[in-house]
Amino acid sequence: MTKLLTAHFDEPKLHELETYRRLGGYEGLKKASQMGREALMAEMSKSNLRGLGGAGFGAAMKWSTVPAEAKNPGPRYVVVNCDESEPGCFKDRVLVTRSPHQLIEGLLIAAYAIDARRTFIFIRGEYEVQHKILQKALDEARTAGLLGECAIDLMRGAGAYISGLDTSLLETMEGKKAWPRQPPPFPTVSGLLGRPTVVNNVETLSMIPHIVMRGGEWFAKLGTAKSGGTVLFSVSGHVEKPGVYEFPMGTPLKDILAAAGGVKDGKRLKAVIPGGVSTPVMTADELDTPMDFEGPRAKGTFLGAGGVIVLDETADMVSVAHNIERFLAHESCGQCTPCRQGSFWHERILERGLSGGGTADDLATLERAGENITGKVICALGDTVGVVTRALMKKFPEDFKARFPERRG
Ligand code: SF4
């Protein structure tokens, strides 16, 4: 099975420039500058590369919305979103640890494509080891003259989950509170300091050298009609071999589970959260779902950032819902009332169920509250508050009925 990003993970010193170059690293950057911007954009377009941070927006489409220099003269930026904070997702951490030059090469190609001379890697504050690895790799690349006229600055986050969202990440970079912006304008038109800015995820950018070297069509054919290439899954929870697995887009969920050794201790599978805790749950009957941007959507959920969380027969779905809502309540930036209040009340009501005081009326309240949050807030965190518990209630009604019984007498 074709692997791209993890192909050389067996090399113990892949993080060092010498090893990366020996394996063909930075040839993509050279080829991109030889082919020119137009040809590069054409290959990107053919590749069907989708943004792999969760939104799934076409990468070439995003780049193409940056206004031309003639129309909007002045600086433009590329920002790497390495603020990986979604519970269940750890692929970016692995990519940066094992192959930092792959990311730097992809970033330099992206900067060339939109003619950006200044770029940034915004890394999660807790990723201290990865920060050091990236800094060392950047120093190596700079000393070897690979950066050319492009500056790359490393910035560290301060622990807010919400700054993983592109617009709040930009606010953070500007020294403000991590409050998501209400688009439009989108960052490619008005991003960092009001200038056109492409924000791409680590995995997305790491794919780019492979597209340049092997061609957009080749890359597209690895995946499905609408989602090209491969994708990394962070598999965790009740599995025998948790870890990061690379598969072609569209691989059935059951194959991903099998690669991770199946459910731990021979227990029965109860549920899978497919893309990190922001994505609605799937049942054990939905394992044939092809994992690309379209497959999970047909089941009412999302590929998200590929954070596959496996839950065995012992999982109590009320406890799962409570855990997620407590996290969201803690991380809500508080800007929108439905999200701020809704997440707080979800947590309280679910807590009541867990401590034995829940009633069926609470389920009706959760249903109504969820409906009144989703679609009425600025960002995806608020949408998640309304969606995640309702999906758990719908797919595992018995768990909820047990914790929220009909009132007697
Ligand atoms: S939905 Fe929640 S996290 Fe997003 S901007 Fe509104 S209050 Fe903040």
Residues whose N, C-alpha, C, O or C-beta is under 5 A from the ligand:
A	BS01	SF4	P180 E331 S332 C333 G334 Q335 C336 C339 R340 V377 I378 C379 L381 G382
